[in-house]
Amino acid sequence: MKPVAMPGLQQALDAESYEWLAANSPIILQAVEREVTGGRTPDQIRLFVLLHTGRMEIAMRCEQVARHVLAAQG
């Protein structure tokens, strides 16, 4: 089954992850922002975090945050 696009929900989840990292790990949030500014994609960030931590949850949060940062950049 092909996933259905839900852009409004995705944006809300991405924003929630941004707020979560801001409250719980601002140093990781700042690092993700720097990587996005440096041209890294959300997929690249997720893969890097997963490979270096083995923690899927934080890798997915970082990917969502990267998407949020990209959307805010316009």
PQR file of N, CA, C, O and H, with PARSE charges and radii, in Angstrom:
ATOM      1  N   MET A   1       0.833  -1.166   0.000 -0.4000 1.5000
ATOM      2  CA  MET A   1       0.000   0.000   0.000 -0.0000 2.0000
ATOM      3  C   MET A   1       0.890   1.246   0.000  0.5500 1.7000
ATOM      4  O   MET A   1       1.820   1.358   0.798 -0.5500 1.4000
ATOM      5  N   LYS A   2       0.593   2.158  -0.890 -0.4000 1.5000
ATOM      6  CA  LYS A   2       1.364   3.395  -0.981 -0.0000 2.0000
ATOM      7  C   LYS A   2       0.895   4.388   0.092  0.5500 1.7000
ATOM      8  O   LYS A   2      -0.308   4.579   0.265 -0.5500 1.4000
ATOM      9  H   LYS A   2      -0.164   2.067  -1.538  0.4000 1.0000
ATOM     10  N   PRO A   3       1.829   5.020   0.811 -0.5600 1.5000
ATOM     11  CA  PRO A   3       1.435   5.980   1.839  0.2800 2.0000
ATOM     12  C   PRO A   3       0.708   7.179   1.218  0.5500 1.7000
ATOM     13  O   PRO A   3       1.033   7.614   0.112 -0.5500 1.4000
ATOM     14  N   VAL A   4      -0.256   7.690   1.931 -0.4000 1.5000
ATOM     15  CA  VAL A   4      -1.009   8.865   1.505 -0.0000 2.0000
ATOM     16  C   VAL A   4      -0.267  10.106   1.986  0.5500 1.7000
ATOM     17  O   VAL A   4       0.177  10.156   3.133 -0.5500 1.4000
ATOM     18  H   VAL A   4      -0.520   7.338   2.828  0.4000 1.0000
ATOM     19  N   ALA A   5      -0.130  11.106   1.122 -0.4000 1.5000
ATOM     20  CA  ALA A   5       0.522  12.358   1.508 -0.0000 2.0000
ATOM     21  C   ALA A   5      -0.374  13.132   2.472  0.5500 1.7000
ATOM     22  O   ALA A   5      -1.573  13.292   2.239 -0.5500 1.4000
ATOM     23  H   ALA A   5      -0.492  11.066   0.191  0.4000 1.0000
ATOM     24  N   MET A   6       0.218  13.594   3.528 -0.4000 1.5000
ATOM     25  CA  MET A   6      -0.489  14.416   4.523 -0.0000 2.0000
ATOM     26  C   MET A   6       0.427  15.564   4.911  0.5500 1.7000
ATOM     27  O   MET A   6       0.972  15.577   6.015 -0.5500 1.4000
ATOM     28  H   MET A   6       1.192  13.464   3.717  0.4000 1.0000
ATOM     29  N   PRO A   7       0.605  16.541   4.004 -0.5600 1.5000
ATOM     30  CA  PRO A   7       1.600  17.595   4.243  0.2800 2.0000
ATOM     31  C   PRO A   7       1.348  18.423   5.498  0.5500 1.7000
ATOM     32  O   PRO A   7       2.296  18.826   6.172 -0.5500 1.4000
ATOM     33  N   GLY A   8       0.087  18.680   5.818 -0.4000 1.5000
ATOM     34  CA  GLY A   8      -0.202  19.450   7.032 -0.0000 2.0000
ATOM     35  C   GLY A   8       0.223  18.710   8.287  0.5500 1.7000
ATOM     36  O   GLY A   8       0.793  19.305   9.202 -0.5500 1.4000
ATOM     37  H   GLY A   8      -0.683  18.353   5.270  0.4000 1.0000
ATOM     38  N   LEU A   9      -0.051  17.420   8.333 -0.4000 1.5000
ATOM     39  CA  LEU A   9       0.349  16.605   9.477 -0.0000 2.0000
ATOM     40  C   LEU A   9       1.865  16.485   9.539  0.5500 1.7000
ATOM     41  O   LEU A   9       2.446  16.557  10.622 -0.5500 1.4000
ATOM     42  H   LEU A   9      -0.514  16.937   7.590  0.4000 1.0000
ATOM     43  N   GLN A  10       2.517  16.300   8.383 -0.4000 1.5000
ATOM     44  CA  GLN A  10       3.976  16.209   8.371 -0.0000 2.0000
ATOM     45  C   GLN A  10       4.597  17.497   8.895  0.5500 1.7000
ATOM     46  O   GLN A  10       5.546  17.451   9.677 -0.5500 1.4000
ATOM     47  H   GLN A  10       2.044  16.241   7.503  0.4000 1.0000
ATOM     48  N   GLN A  11       4.075  18.644   8.475 -0.4000 1.5000
ATOM     49  CA  GLN A  11       4.607  19.922   8.955 -0.0000 2.0000
ATOM     50  C   GLN A  11       4.437  20.053  10.463  0.5500 1.7000
ATOM     51  O   GLN A  11       5.329  20.545  11.154 -0.5500 1.4000
ATOM     52  H   GLN A  11       3.303  18.682   7.840  0.4000 1.0000
ATOM     53  N   ALA A  12       3.283  19.611  10.974 -0.4000 1.5000
ATOM     54  CA  ALA A  12       3.040  19.681  12.418 -0.0000 2.0000
ATOM     55  C   ALA A  12       4.000  18.770  13.178  0.5500 1.7000
ATOM     56  O   ALA A  12       4.537  19.161  14.214 -0.5500 1.4000
ATOM     57  H   ALA A  12       2.558  19.211  10.413  0.4000 1.0000
ATOM     58  N   LEU A  13       4.217  17.560  12.669 -0.4000 1.5000
ATOM     59  CA  LEU A  13       5.155  16.637  13.320 -0.0000 2.0000
ATOM     60  C   LEU A  13       6.582  17.175  13.273  0.5500 1.7000
ATOM     61  O   LEU A  13       7.328  17.053  14.245 -0.5500 1.4000
ATOM     62  H   LEU A  13       3.781  17.242  11.828  0.4000 1.0000
ATOM     63  N   ASP A  14       6.960  17.770  12.144 -0.4000 1.5000
ATOM     64  CA  ASP A  14       8.301  18.347  12.022 -0.0000 2.0000
ATOM     65  C   ASP A  14       8.480  19.488  13.017  0.5500 1.7000
ATOM     66  O   ASP A  14       9.525  19.598  13.658 -0.5500 1.4000
ATOM     67  H   ASP A  14       6.354  17.869  11.354  0.4000 1.0000
ATOM     68  N   ALA A  15       7.462  20.336  13.146 -0.4000 1.5000
ATOM     69  CA  ALA A  15       7.528  21.456  14.091 -0.0000 2.0000
ATOM     70  C   ALA A  15       7.598  20.949  15.534  0.5500 1.7000
ATOM     71  O   ALA A  15       8.322  21.505  16.360 -0.5500 1.4000
ATOM     72  H   ALA A  15       6.613  20.247  12.626  0.4000 1.0000
ATOM     73  N   GLU A  16       6.837  19.889  15.829 -0.4000 1.5000
ATOM     74  CA  GLU A  16       6.862  19.318  17.181 -0.0000 2.0000
ATOM     75  C   GLU A  16       8.248  18.781  17.514  0.5500 1.7000
ATOM     76  O   GLU A  16       8.726  18.940  18.637 -0.5500 1.4000
ATOM     77  H   GLU A  16       6.249  19.438  15.158  0.4000 1.0000
ATOM     78  N   SER A  17       8.895  18.145  16.538 -0.4000 1.5000
ATOM     79  CA  SER A  17      10.253  17.635  16.781 -0.0000 2.0000
ATOM     80  C   SER A  17      11.235  18.777  16.997  0.5500 1.7000
ATOM     81  O   SER A  17      12.150  18.666  17.813 -0.5500 1.4000
ATOM     82  H   SER A  17       8.507  18.015  15.626  0.4000 1.0000
ATOM     83  N   TYR A  18      11.048  19.876  16.269 -0.4000 1.5000
ATOM     84  CA  TYR A  18      11.894  21.054  16.458 -0.0000 2.0000
ATOM     85  C   TYR A  18      11.745  21.562  17.900  0.5500 1.7000
ATOM     86  O   TYR A  18      12.737  21.819  18.582 -0.5500 1.4000
ATOM     87  H   TYR A  18      10.305  19.966  15.606  0.4000 1.0000
ATOM     88  N   GLU A  19      10.506  21.701  18.345 -0.4000 1.5000
ATOM     89  CA  GLU A  19      10.246  22.182  19.711 -0.0000 2.0000
ATOM     90  C   GLU A  19      10.800  21.201  20.749  0.5500 1.7000
ATOM     91  O   GLU A  19      11.338  21.614  21.776 -0.5500 1.4000
ATOM     92  H   GLU A  19       9.701  21.493  17.791  0.4000 1.0000
ATOM     93  N   TRP A  20      10.663  19.897  20.472 -0.4000 1.5000
ATOM     94  CA  TRP A  20      11.162  18.884  21.403 -0.0000 2.0000
ATOM     95  C   TRP A  20      12.676  18.983  21.547  0.5500 1.7000
ATOM     96  O   TRP A  20      13.201  18.974  22.660 -0.5500 1.4000
ATOM     97  H   TRP A  20      10.226  19.562  19.637  0.4000 1.0000
ATOM     98  N   LEU A  21      13.384  19.079  20.405 -0.4000 1.5000
ATOM     99  CA  LEU A  21      14.846  19.193  20.483 -0.0000 2.0000
ATOM    100  C   LEU A  21      15.256  20.505  21.146  0.5500 1.7000
ATOM    101  O   LEU A  21      16.222  20.535  21.907 -0.5500 1.4000
ATOM    102  H   LEU A  21      12.957  19.087  19.501  0.4000 1.0000
ATOM    103  N   ALA A  22      14.540  21.579  20.868 -0.4000 1.5000
ATOM    104  CA  ALA A  22      14.852  22.870  21.489 -0.0000 2.0000
ATOM    105  C   ALA A  22      14.774  22.772  23.011  0.5500 1.7000
ATOM    106  O   ALA A  22      15.583  23.367  23.723 -0.5500 1.4000
ATOM    107  H   ALA A  22      13.755  21.555  20.250  0.4000 1.0000
ATOM    108  N   ALA A  23      13.793  22.016  23.500 -0.4000 1.5000
ATOM    109  CA  ALA A  23      13.606  21.884  24.943 -0.0000 2.0000
ATOM    110  C   ALA A  23      14.511  20.837  25.571  0.5500 1.7000
ATOM    111  O   ALA A  23      14.922  20.985  26.722 -0.5500 1.4000
ATOM    112  H   ALA A  23      13.135  21.533  22.922  0.4000 1.0000
ATOM    113  N   ASN A  24      14.828  19.780  24.828 -0.4000 1.5000
ATOM    114  CA  ASN A  24      15.527  18.636  25.419 -0.0000 2.0000
ATOM    115  C   ASN A  24      16.994  18.493  25.024  0.5500 1.7000
ATOM    116  O   ASN A  24      17.781  17.893  25.756 -0.5500 1.4000
ATOM    117  H   ASN A  24      14.494  19.661  23.893  0.4000 1.0000
ATOM    118  N   SER A  25      17.353  19.033  23.888 -0.4000 1.5000
ATOM    119  CA  SER A  25      18.745  18.923  23.452 -0.0000 2.0000
ATOM    120  C   SER A  25      19.095  20.052  22.488  0.5500 1.7000
ATOM    121  O   SER A  25      19.293  19.820  21.295 -0.5500 1.4000
ATOM    122  H   SER A  25      16.714  19.520  23.293  0.4000 1.0000
ATOM    123  N   PRO A  26      19.171  21.276  23.011 -0.5600 1.5000
ATOM    124  CA  PRO A  26      19.438  22.418  22.136  0.2800 2.0000
ATOM    125  C   PRO A  26      20.764  22.322  21.390  0.5500 1.7000
ATOM    126  O   PRO A  26      20.901  22.894  20.308 -0.5500 1.4000
ATOM    127  N   ILE A  27      21.742  21.611  21.947 -0.4000 1.5000
ATOM    128  CA  ILE A  27      23.029  21.483  21.255 -0.0000 2.0000
ATOM    129  C   ILE A  27      22.887  20.645  19.977  0.5500 1.7000
ATOM    130  O   ILE A  27      23.533  20.927  18.968 -0.5500 1.4000
ATOM    131  H   ILE A  27      21.631  21.147  22.826  0.4000 1.0000
ATOM    132  N   ILE A  28      22.036  19.616  20.030 -0.4000 1.5000
ATOM    133  CA  ILE A  28      21.783  18.822  18.813 -0.0000 2.0000
ATOM    134  C   ILE A  28      20.973  19.649  17.828  0.5500 1.7000
ATOM    135  O   ILE A  28      21.231  19.595  16.626 -0.5500 1.4000
ATOM    136  H   ILE A  28      21.511  19.387  20.850  0.4000 1.0000
ATOM    137  N   LEU A  29      20.002  20.409  18.308 -0.4000 1.5000
ATOM    138  CA  LEU A  29      19.221  21.280  17.430 -0.0000 2.0000
ATOM    139  C   LEU A  29      20.131  22.238  16.678  0.5500 1.7000
ATOM    140  O   LEU A  29      19.997  22.398  15.465 -0.5500 1.4000
ATOM    141  H   LEU A  29      19.792  20.452  19.285  0.4000 1.0000
ATOM    142  N   GLN A  30      21.050  22.873  17.382 -0.4000 1.5000
ATOM    143  CA  GLN A  30      21.977  23.812  16.742 -0.0000 2.0000
ATOM    144  C   GLN A  30      22.842  23.108  15.707  0.5500 1.7000
ATOM    145  O   GLN A  30      23.116  23.667  14.644 -0.5500 1.4000
ATOM    146  H   GLN A  30      21.159  22.744  18.368  0.4000 1.0000
ATOM    147  N   ALA A  31      23.272  21.897  16.004 -0.4000 1.5000
ATOM    148  CA  ALA A  31      24.100  21.145  15.055 -0.0000 2.0000
ATOM    149  C   ALA A  31      23.304  20.800  13.800  0.5500 1.7000
ATOM    150  O   ALA A  31      23.824  20.910  12.690 -0.5500 1.4000
ATOM    151  H   ALA A  31      23.050  21.443  16.867  0.4000 1.0000
ATOM    152  N   VAL A  32      22.050  20.383  13.964 -0.4000 1.5000
ATOM    153  CA  VAL A  32      21.212  20.080  12.798 -0.0000 2.0000
ATOM    154  C   VAL A  32      21.019  21.343  11.952  0.5500 1.7000
ATOM    155  O   VAL A  32      21.117  21.293  10.726 -0.5500 1.4000
ATOM    156  H   VAL A  32      21.627  20.293  14.866  0.4000 1.0000
ATOM    157  N   GLU A  33      20.748  22.460  12.604 -0.4000 1.5000
ATOM    158  CA  GLU A  33      20.580  23.719  11.867 -0.0000 2.0000
ATOM    159  C   GLU A  33      21.835  24.062  11.066  0.5500 1.7000
ATOM    160  O   GLU A  33      21.741  24.494   9.917 -0.5500 1.4000
ATOM    161  H   GLU A  33      20.669  22.501  13.600  0.4000 1.0000
ATOM    162  N   ARG A  34      23.010  23.872  11.670 -0.4000 1.5000
ATOM    163  CA  ARG A  34      24.264  24.147  10.955 -0.0000 2.0000
ATOM    164  C   ARG A  34      24.436  23.223   9.753  0.5500 1.7000
ATOM    165  O   ARG A  34      24.870  23.661   8.688 -0.5500 1.4000
ATOM    166  H   ARG A  34      23.086  23.522  12.603  0.4000 1.0000
ATOM    167  N   GLU A  35      24.098  21.954   9.921 -0.4000 1.5000
ATOM    168  CA  GLU A  35      24.237  20.998   8.816 -0.0000 2.0000
ATOM    169  C   GLU A  35      23.286  21.340   7.665  0.5500 1.7000
ATOM    170  O   GLU A  35      23.666  21.264   6.497 -0.5500 1.4000
ATOM    171  H   GLU A  35      23.746  21.598  10.787  0.4000 1.0000
ATOM    172  N   VAL A  36      22.062  21.712   7.997 -0.4000 1.5000
ATOM    173  CA  VAL A  36      21.107  22.103   6.954 -0.0000 2.0000
ATOM    174  C   VAL A  36      21.607  23.350   6.226  0.5500 1.7000
ATOM    175  O   VAL A  36      21.552  23.420   4.998 -0.5500 1.4000
ATOM    176  H   VAL A  36      21.753  21.774   8.947  0.4000 1.0000
ATOM    177  N   THR A  37      22.089  24.321   6.974 -0.4000 1.5000
ATOM    178  CA  THR A  37      22.644  25.533   6.365 -0.0000 2.0000
ATOM    179  C   THR A  37      23.836  25.194   5.475  0.5500 1.7000
ATOM    180  O   THR A  37      24.078  25.860   4.468 -0.5500 1.4000
ATOM    181  H   THR A  37      22.133  24.264   7.971  0.4000 1.0000
ATOM    182  N   GLY A  38      24.574  24.162   5.850 -0.4000 1.5000
ATOM    183  CA  GLY A  38      25.726  23.720   5.067 -0.0000 2.0000
ATOM    184  C   GLY A  38      25.367  22.860   3.861  0.5500 1.7000
ATOM    185  O   GLY A  38      26.253  22.420   3.129 -0.5500 1.4000
ATOM    186  H   GLY A  38      24.377  23.621   6.667  0.4000 1.0000
ATOM    187  N   GLY A  39      24.078  22.616   3.650 -0.4000 1.5000
ATOM    188  CA  GLY A  39      23.652  21.893   2.456 -0.0000 2.0000
ATOM    189  C   GLY A  39      23.296  20.432   2.648  0.5500 1.7000
ATOM    190  O   GLY A  39      22.990  19.746   1.672 -0.5500 1.4000
ATOM    191  H   GLY A  39      23.358  22.973   4.245  0.4000 1.0000
ATOM    192  N   ARG A  40      23.326  19.932   3.884 -0.4000 1.5000
ATOM    193  CA  ARG A  40      22.963  18.534   4.122 -0.0000 2.0000
ATOM    194  C   ARG A  40      21.451  18.364   4.000  0.5500 1.7000
ATOM    195  O   ARG A  40      20.690  19.266   4.347 -0.5500 1.4000
ATOM    196  H   ARG A  40      23.575  20.489   4.676  0.4000 1.0000
ATOM    197  N   THR A  41      21.025  17.212   3.509 -0.4000 1.5000
ATOM    198  CA  THR A  41      19.603  16.928   3.360 -0.0000 2.0000
ATOM    199  C   THR A  41      19.069  16.246   4.623  0.5500 1.7000
ATOM    200  O   THR A  41      19.844  15.690   5.401 -0.5500 1.4000
ATOM    201  H   THR A  41      21.644  16.479   3.226  0.4000 1.0000
ATOM    202  N   PRO A  42      17.755  16.288   4.827 -0.5600 1.5000
ATOM    203  CA  PRO A  42      17.184  15.568   5.963  0.2800 2.0000
ATOM    204  C   PRO A  42      17.542  14.081   5.950  0.5500 1.7000
ATOM    205  O   PRO A  42      17.821  13.509   7.004 -0.5500 1.4000
ATOM    206  N   ASP A  43      17.538  13.447   4.775 -0.4000 1.5000
ATOM    207  CA  ASP A  43      17.911  12.032   4.685 -0.0000 2.0000
ATOM    208  C   ASP A  43      19.353  11.795   5.114  0.5500 1.7000
ATOM    209  O   ASP A  43      19.643  10.834   5.827 -0.5500 1.4000
ATOM    210  H   ASP A  43      17.311  13.912   3.919  0.4000 1.0000
ATOM    211  N   GLN A  44      20.257  12.671   4.680 -0.4000 1.5000
ATOM    212  CA  GLN A  44      21.666  12.528   5.062 -0.0000 2.0000
ATOM    213  C   GLN A  44      21.838  12.668   6.570  0.5500 1.7000
ATOM    214  O   GLN A  44      22.614  11.939   7.189 -0.5500 1.4000
ATOM    215  H   GLN A  44      20.021  13.451   4.101  0.4000 1.0000
ATOM    216  N   ILE A  45      21.115  13.600   7.143 -0.4000 1.5000
ATOM    217  CA  ILE A  45      21.208  13.817   8.589 -0.0000 2.0000
ATOM    218  C   ILE A  45      20.677  12.611   9.346  0.5500 1.7000
ATOM    219  O   ILE A  45      21.305  12.154  10.300 -0.5500 1.4000
ATOM    220  H   ILE A  45      20.485  14.192   6.641  0.4000 1.0000
ATOM    221  N   ARG A  46      19.520  12.089   8.928 -0.4000 1.5000
ATOM    222  CA  ARG A  46      18.961  10.899   9.590 -0.0000 2.0000
ATOM    223  C   ARG A  46      19.942   9.739   9.534  0.5500 1.7000
ATOM    224  O   ARG A  46      20.190   9.090  10.550 -0.5500 1.4000
ATOM    225  H   ARG A  46      19.010  12.461   8.153  0.4000 1.0000
ATOM    226  N   LEU A  47      20.501   9.473   8.361 -0.4000 1.5000
ATOM    227  CA  LEU A  47      21.422   8.357   8.204 -0.0000 2.0000
ATOM    228  C   LEU A  47      22.670   8.540   9.057  0.5500 1.7000
ATOM    229  O   LEU A  47      23.128   7.592   9.695 -0.5500 1.4000
ATOM    230  H   LEU A  47      20.300  10.000   7.536  0.4000 1.0000
ATOM    231  N   PHE A  48      23.224   9.748   9.076 -0.4000 1.5000
ATOM    232  CA  PHE A  48      24.410  10.019   9.882 -0.0000 2.0000
ATOM    233  C   PHE A  48      24.132   9.742  11.362  0.5500 1.7000
ATOM    234  O   PHE A  48      24.903   9.055  12.033 -0.5500 1.4000
ATOM    235  H   PHE A  48      22.853  10.518   8.558  0.4000 1.0000
ATOM    236  N   VAL A  49      23.017  10.288  11.856 -0.4000 1.5000
ATOM    237  CA  VAL A  49      22.688  10.114  13.272 -0.0000 2.0000
ATOM    238  C   VAL A  49      22.463   8.634  13.586  0.5500 1.7000
ATOM    239  O   VAL A  49      22.933   8.135  14.609 -0.5500 1.4000
ATOM    240  H   VAL A  49      22.391  10.846  11.311  0.4000 1.0000
ATOM    241  N   LEU A  50      21.754   7.945  12.717 -0.4000 1.5000
ATOM    242  CA  LEU A  50      21.491   6.523  12.941 -0.0000 2.0000
ATOM    243  C   LEU A  50      22.783   5.716  12.969  0.5500 1.7000
ATOM    244  O   LEU A  50      22.970   4.868  13.842 -0.5500 1.4000
ATOM    245  H   LEU A  50      21.372   8.350  11.886  0.4000 1.0000
ATOM    246  N   LEU A  51      23.670   5.976  12.020 -0.4000 1.5000
ATOM    247  CA  LEU A  51      24.926   5.229  11.967 -0.0000 2.0000
ATOM    248  C   LEU A  51      25.831   5.517  13.159  0.5500 1.7000
ATOM    249  O   LEU A  51      26.570   4.639  13.604 -0.5500 1.4000
ATOM    250  H   LEU A  51      23.518   6.664  11.311  0.4000 1.0000
ATOM    251  N   HIS A  52      25.777   6.741  13.676 -0.4000 1.5000
ATOM    252  CA  HIS A  52      26.674   7.109  14.770 -0.0000 2.0000
ATOM    253  C   HIS A  52      26.099   6.855  16.157  0.5500 1.7000
ATOM    254  O   HIS A  52      26.838   6.809  17.140 -0.5500 1.4000
ATOM    255  H   HIS A  52      25.177   7.454  13.314  0.4000 1.0000
ATOM    256  N   THR A  53      24.780   6.691  16.237 -0.4000 1.5000
ATOM    257  CA  THR A  53      24.187   6.469  17.559 -0.0000 2.0000
ATOM    258  C   THR A  53      23.456   5.136  17.668  0.5500 1.7000
ATOM    259  O   THR A  53      23.322   4.588  18.762 -0.5500 1.4000
ATOM    260  H   THR A  53      24.179   6.729  15.439  0.4000 1.0000
ATOM    261  N   GLY A  54      22.984   4.614  16.542 -0.4000 1.5000
ATOM    262  CA  GLY A  54      22.160   3.413  16.563 -0.0000 2.0000
ATOM    263  C   GLY A  54      20.778   3.668  17.136  0.5500 1.7000
ATOM    264  O   GLY A  54      20.057   2.729  17.473 -0.5500 1.4000
ATOM    265  H   GLY A  54      23.093   5.060  15.653  0.4000 1.0000
ATOM    266  N   ARG A  55      20.409   4.931  17.246 -0.4000 1.5000
ATOM    267  CA  ARG A  55      19.135   5.317  17.868 -0.0000 2.0000
ATOM    268  C   ARG A  55      18.178   5.864  16.809  0.5500 1.7000
ATOM    269  O   ARG A  55      18.278   7.018  16.393 -0.5500 1.4000
ATOM    270  H   ARG A  55      20.995   5.694  16.972  0.4000 1.0000
ATOM    271  N   MET A  56      17.249   5.004  16.383 -0.4000 1.5000
ATOM    272  CA  MET A  56      16.319   5.400  15.326 -0.0000 2.0000
ATOM    273  C   MET A  56      15.455   6.595  15.732  0.5500 1.7000
ATOM    274  O   MET A  56      15.186   7.468  14.906 -0.5500 1.4000
ATOM    275  H   MET A  56      17.169   4.066  16.721  0.4000 1.0000
ATOM    276  N   GLU A  57      15.019   6.644  16.985 -0.4000 1.5000
ATOM    277  CA  GLU A  57      14.131   7.728  17.407 -0.0000 2.0000
ATOM    278  C   GLU A  57      14.796   9.097  17.260  0.5500 1.7000
ATOM    279  O   GLU A  57      14.183  10.022  16.727 -0.5500 1.4000
ATOM    280  H   GLU A  57      15.237   5.935  17.656  0.4000 1.0000
ATOM    281  N   ILE A  58      16.027   9.238  17.719 -0.4000 1.5000
ATOM    282  CA  ILE A  58      16.691  10.541  17.607 -0.0000 2.0000
ATOM    283  C   ILE A  58      17.046  10.827  16.146  0.5500 1.7000
ATOM    284  O   ILE A  58      17.040  11.984  15.725 -0.5500 1.4000
ATOM    285  H   ILE A  58      16.525   8.486  18.152  0.4000 1.0000
ATOM    286  N   ALA A  59      17.349   9.796  15.380 -0.4000 1.5000
ATOM    287  CA  ALA A  59      17.635   9.989  13.952 -0.0000 2.0000
ATOM    288  C   ALA A  59      16.404  10.524  13.228  0.5500 1.7000
ATOM    289  O   ALA A  59      16.511  11.424  12.395 -0.5500 1.4000
ATOM    290  H   ALA A  59      17.353   8.856  15.722  0.4000 1.0000
ATOM    291  N   MET A  60      15.241   9.971  13.547 -0.4000 1.5000
ATOM    292  CA  MET A  60      14.005  10.443  12.921 -0.0000 2.0000
ATOM    293  C   MET A  60      13.679  11.864  13.374  0.5500 1.7000
ATOM    294  O   MET A  60      13.225  12.681  12.572 -0.5500 1.4000
ATOM    295  H   MET A  60      15.155   9.240  14.223  0.4000 1.0000
ATOM    296  N   ARG A  61      13.904  12.161  14.639 -0.4000 1.5000
ATOM    297  CA  ARG A  61      13.673  13.538  15.117 -0.0000 2.0000
ATOM    298  C   ARG A  61      14.573  14.527  14.377  0.5500 1.7000
ATOM    299  O   ARG A  61      14.129  15.602  13.974 -0.5500 1.4000
ATOM    300  H   ARG A  61      14.272  11.498  15.290  0.4000 1.0000
ATOM    301  N   CYS A  62      15.827  14.156  14.205 -0.4000 1.5000
ATOM    302  CA  CYS A  62      16.758  15.049  13.510 -0.0000 2.0000
ATOM    303  C   CYS A  62      16.339  15.252  12.057  0.5500 1.7000
ATOM    304  O   CYS A  62      16.456  16.357  11.527 -0.5500 1.4000
ATOM    305  H   CYS A  62      16.188  13.283  14.532  0.4000 1.0000
ATOM    306  N   GLU A  63      15.855  14.202  11.415 -0.4000 1.5000
ATOM    307  CA  GLU A  63      15.362  14.331  10.041 -0.0000 2.0000
ATOM    308  C   GLU A  63      14.166  15.289   9.998  0.5500 1.7000
ATOM    309  O   GLU A  63      14.088  16.155   9.126 -0.5500 1.4000
ATOM    310  H   GLU A  63      15.759  13.305  11.845  0.4000 1.0000
ATOM    311  N   GLN A  64      13.249  15.127  10.934 -0.4000 1.5000
ATOM    312  CA  GLN A  64      12.078  16.005  10.976 -0.0000 2.0000
ATOM    313  C   GLN A  64      12.488  17.455  11.228  0.5500 1.7000
ATOM    314  O   GLN A  64      11.952  18.377  10.613 -0.5500 1.4000
ATOM    315  H   GLN A  64      13.313  14.423  11.642  0.4000 1.0000
ATOM    316  N   VAL A  65      13.433  17.646  12.129 -0.4000 1.5000
ATOM    317  CA  VAL A  65      13.923  18.991  12.422 -0.0000 2.0000
ATOM    318  C   VAL A  65      14.564  19.593  11.178  0.5500 1.7000
ATOM    319  O   VAL A  65      14.350  20.768  10.877 -0.5500 1.4000
ATOM    320  H   VAL A  65      13.869  16.897  12.628  0.4000 1.0000
ATOM    321  N   ALA A  66      15.334  18.813  10.466 -0.4000 1.5000
ATOM    322  CA  ALA A  66      15.981  19.305   9.240 -0.0000 2.0000
ATOM    323  C   ALA A  66      14.927  19.744   8.222  0.5500 1.7000
ATOM    324  O   ALA A  66      15.087  20.782   7.579 -0.5500 1.4000
ATOM    325  H   ALA A  66      15.508  17.859  10.711  0.4000 1.0000
ATOM    326  N   ARG A  67      13.850  18.965   8.069 -0.4000 1.5000
ATOM    327  CA  ARG A  67      12.773  19.366   7.158 -0.0000 2.0000
ATOM    328  C   ARG A  67      12.136  20.661   7.612  0.5500 1.7000
ATOM    329  O   ARG A  67      11.822  21.532   6.800 -0.5500 1.4000
ATOM    330  H   ARG A  67      13.720  18.122   8.591  0.4000 1.0000
ATOM    331  N   HIS A  68      11.947  20.784   8.927 -0.4000 1.5000
ATOM    332  CA  HIS A  68      11.353  22.008   9.476 -0.0000 2.0000
ATOM    333  C   HIS A  68      12.238  23.221   9.201  0.5500 1.7000
ATOM    334  O   HIS A  68      11.751  24.284   8.817 -0.5500 1.4000
ATOM    335  H   HIS A  68      12.202  20.077   9.587  0.4000 1.0000
ATOM    336  N   VAL A  69      13.530  23.050   9.401 -0.4000 1.5000
ATOM    337  CA  VAL A  69      14.470  24.148   9.155 -0.0000 2.0000
ATOM    338  C   VAL A  69      14.464  24.538   7.683  0.5500 1.7000
ATOM    339  O   VAL A  69      14.457  25.723   7.350 -0.5500 1.4000
ATOM    340  H   VAL A  69      13.926  22.186   9.713  0.4000 1.0000
ATOM    341  N   LEU A  70      14.467  23.527   6.791 -0.4000 1.5000
ATOM    342  CA  LEU A  70      14.415  23.813   5.358 -0.0000 2.0000
ATOM    343  C   LEU A  70      13.145  24.565   4.983  0.5500 1.7000
ATOM    344  O   LEU A  70      13.197  25.506   4.191 -0.5500 1.4000
ATOM    345  H   LEU A  70      14.473  22.564   7.061  0.4000 1.0000
ATOM    346  N   ALA A  71      12.009  24.166   5.538 -0.4000 1.5000
ATOM    347  CA  ALA A  71      10.737  24.824   5.242 -0.0000 2.0000
ATOM    348  C   ALA A  71      10.768  26.275   5.728  0.5500 1.7000
ATOM    349  O   ALA A  71      10.239  27.167   5.065 -0.5500 1.4000
ATOM    350  H   ALA A  71      11.966  23.402   6.181  0.4000 1.0000
ATOM    351  N   ALA A  72      11.382  26.503   6.873 -0.4000 1.5000
ATOM    352  CA  ALA A  72      11.461  27.865   7.424 -0.0000 2.0000
ATOM    353  C   ALA A  72      12.367  28.761   6.584  0.5500 1.7000
ATOM    354  O   ALA A  72      12.180  29.977   6.532 -0.5500 1.4000
ATOM    355  H   ALA A  72      11.812  25.779   7.411  0.4000 1.0000
ATOM    356  N   GLN A  73      13.350  28.145   5.929 -0.4000 1.5000
ATOM    357  CA  GLN A  73      14.254  28.913   5.063 -0.0000 2.0000
ATOM    358  C   GLN A  73      13.563  29.353   3.781  0.5500 1.7000
ATOM    359  O   GLN A  73      13.989  30.298   3.117 -0.5500 1.4000
ATOM    360  H   GLN A  73      13.502  27.158   5.972  0.4000 1.0000
ATOM    361  N   GLY A  74      12.477  28.642   3.448 -0.4000 1.5000
ATOM    362  CA  GLY A  74      11.692  29.003   2.262 -0.0000 2.0000
ATOM    363  C   GLY A  74      12.219  28.379   1.064  0.5500 1.7000
ATOM    364  O   GLY A  74      11.678  28.577  -0.024 -0.5500 1.4000
ATOM    365  H   GLY A  74      12.130  27.874   3.988  0.4000 1.0000
TER
END
